[in-house]
Amino acid sequence: MTKEVFIKDVMVKPVTIAKSAKITEALDKMLDSGLDPLIAVNNNTVVGTVSRQAIAQKLGSKQNAGVAPTAIHVASVVKEDFTSVYPDENVNVLIPLLQHYKLVVVYDAEHKLIGQVSAGDLLKKYVPDDGISSAIEKVVTIDSQERVVHLRRRMLDDNITRFVVSENEKYTGMVTETDVAVAMRKFREAVDENHQDHRIRNMLVKDIMSAPLITVERSASAADVVAIMLKKGISALPVMEKGKLAGIVTRHSLVNAL
């Protein structure tokens, strides 16, 4: 990377959510903006971030079964999962930071929030030179008939954020923490508390997955893969090679490959 490029050249306007806001508002803002996570603030001070994964875990928790999603506040899911930089720092400092954090907050000299940088923002300007091979990660699959309660347990126990969904030996979609968060919100709002436990146990992966599945070939250029991610507002793409599932490439893995 050239030394003439600075963080102010890649940062974007910060997207924030009040600590006192409802998590449904935060989720709507994430879906509308295509961002994850959001910067959580309290009286204009950054207090942490709120992610789709945290919202999915909160809404899917049995102890919150009787609580309406609109009654749960952002404060209950905020995590201090971010770091900060200044706009005149060299852009090179972002690579190791974004390999560890989903979001980098940008402050001015008076410690005022003026911007943010995510993996997607960095990848708009820089991509791996050698294609996507060095960015391919192991992919995890799940059957479309698997119950959502088992999906959630695998996500929590194994820290897996996305699965490629298979059905009759074909790959038909993907299910992520975003799908779980959206599904759990709709479920909590639509189903009476007395019937939730029974109904949720009968919910299947195919009921909440995103389809059809968008894939790329292993020979695809990194620039083309990033363009698809940004255009579709997605953070990962399964990789195919000779008709077989070879792995998955994510925004995070592309940053790791820089």
Residue pairs with C-beta under 8 A, 6 or more apart in sequence:
1 91
1 92
1 126
3 90
5 90
5 91
5 125
6 87
6 88
6 89
6 90
6 91
7 85
7 86
7 87
7 88
7 89
7 90
7 91
7 93
7 94
7 106
7 115
7 117
8 87
8 88
8 106
8 115
9 91
9 125
10 91
10 94
10 117
10 121
10 122
10 124
10 125
11 87
11 106
11 114
11 115
11 116
11 117
11 121
12 115
12 116
12 117
12 121
13 115
13 116
14 39
14 105
14 106
14 113
14 114
14 115
14 116
15 29
15 33
15 35
15 38
15 39
15 116
16 38
16 39
16 40
16 41
16 113
17 25
17 26
17 29
17 38
17 39
17 40
17 41
17 50
17 74
18 40
18 41
18 42
18 74
19 40
19 41
19 42
19 47
19 73
19 74
19 75
19 78
20 42
20 73
20 74
20 75
21 73
21 74
22 69
22 70
22 71
22 72
22 73
22 74
23 50
23 55
23 58
23 59
23 69
23 72
23 73
23 74
23 76
23 77
24 69
24 70
24 72
24 185
25 74
26 38
26 50
26 55
26 74
26 77
27 52
27 55
27 181
27 182
27 185
29 35
29 38
30 36
30 37
30 38
30 52
30 178
31 178
31 182
34 233
35 118
36 51
36 52
36 102
36 178
36 235
37 49
37 50
37 51
37 52
37 54
37 81
37 82
37 102
37 103
38 49
38 50
39 46
39 49
39 82
39 103
39 105
39 113
39 116
40 46
40 47
40 48
40 49
40 50
40 74
40 75
40 78
41 47
41 113
44 113
46 82
46 84
46 105
46 113
47 78
47 80
48 78
48 79
48 80
48 81
48 82
49 78
49 79
49 80
49 81
49 82
49 102
49 103
50 74
50 77
50 78
50 79
51 77
51 79
51 81
51 102
51 177
52 176
52 177
52 178
52 181
53 161
53 177
53 181
54 77
54 78
54 79
55 77
55 181
56 152
56 155
56 177
56 178
56 180
56 181
56 184
57 77
57 156
58 64
58 72
58 76
58 77
59 69
59 72
59 180
59 181
59 184
59 185
59 188
60 152
60 180
60 184
62 197
64 72
64 188
65 188
65 193
65 196
65 197
66 193
67 188
68 188
68 189
69 184
69 185
69 188
69 189
81 101
81 102
81 103
82 101
82 102
82 103
82 104
82 105
83 97
83 100
83 101
83 104
83 105
84 104
84 105
84 106
84 107
85 93
85 94
85 97
85 104
85 105
85 106
85 107
85 117
86 106
86 107
86 108
86 109
87 106
87 108
87 114
87 115
91 122
94 104
94 117
94 122
95 122
95 255
95 258
97 104
98 104
98 117
98 118
98 119
98 122
98 252
98 255
99 252
99 255
99 256
102 118
102 119
102 252
103 116
103 117
103 118
104 116
104 117
104 118
105 113
105 115
105 116
106 113
106 114
106 115
106 116
106 117
107 113
107 114
108 114
118 251
119 235
119 251
119 252
119 254
119 255
120 229
120 230
120 235
120 251
122 255
122 258
123 226
123 229
123 230
123 251
123 254
123 255
124 226
124 230
126 258
127 222
127 223
127 226
127 254
127 258
128 134
128 135
128 222
128 254
128 257
128 258
129 222
130 257
131 219
131 220
131 221
131 222
132 216
132 218
132 220
132 221
132 222
132 225
132 239
132 249
132 254
132 257
133 218
134 257
135 222
135 249
135 250
135 253
135 254
135 256
135 257
136 218
136 239
136 246
136 247
136 248
136 249
136 253
137 247
137 248
137 249
137 250
137 253
138 247
138 248
139 164
139 238
139 239
139 245
139 246
139 247
139 248
140 160
140 162
140 163
140 164
141 163
141 164
141 165
141 166
141 171
141 245
142 151
142 154
142 163
142 164
142 165
142 166
142 175
142 205
143 165
143 166
143 167
143 205
144 165
144 166
144 167
144 172
144 173
144 204
144 205
144 206
144 209
145 167
145 204
145 205
145 206
146 204
146 205
147 201
147 202
147 203
147 204
147 205
148 180
148 183
148 200
148 203
148 204
148 205
148 207
148 208
149 200
149 201
149 203
151 163
151 175
151 180
151 205
152 180
154 160
154 163
155 161
155 177
155 180
161 176
161 177
162 174
162 175
162 176
162 177
162 236
162 248
163 174
163 175
163 176
163 205
164 171
164 173
164 174
164 213
164 238
164 245
164 248
165 171
165 172
165 173
165 174
165 175
165 205
165 206
165 209
165 211
165 213
166 172
167 206
171 213
171 215
171 238
171 245
172 206
172 209
172 211
172 212
172 213
173 206
173 209
173 210
173 211
173 212
173 213
174 209
174 210
174 211
174 213
174 236
174 238
175 205
175 208
175 209
175 210
176 210
176 236
179 208
179 209
179 210
180 208
182 208
183 203
183 207
183 208
187 196
187 199
187 200
187 203
188 196
191 199
191 200
213 238
214 228
214 232
214 234
214 237
214 238
215 237
215 238
215 239
215 240
216 224
216 225
216 228
216 237
216 238
216 239
216 240
216 249
217 239
217 240
217 241
218 239
218 240
218 241
218 246
222 254
222 257
225 237
225 249
225 254
226 251
226 254
228 234
228 237
229 235
229 236
229 237
229 251
235 250
235 251
235 252
236 248
236 249
236 250
236 251
237 248
237 249
237 250
238 245
238 247
238 248
239 245
239 246
239 247
239 248
239 249
240 246
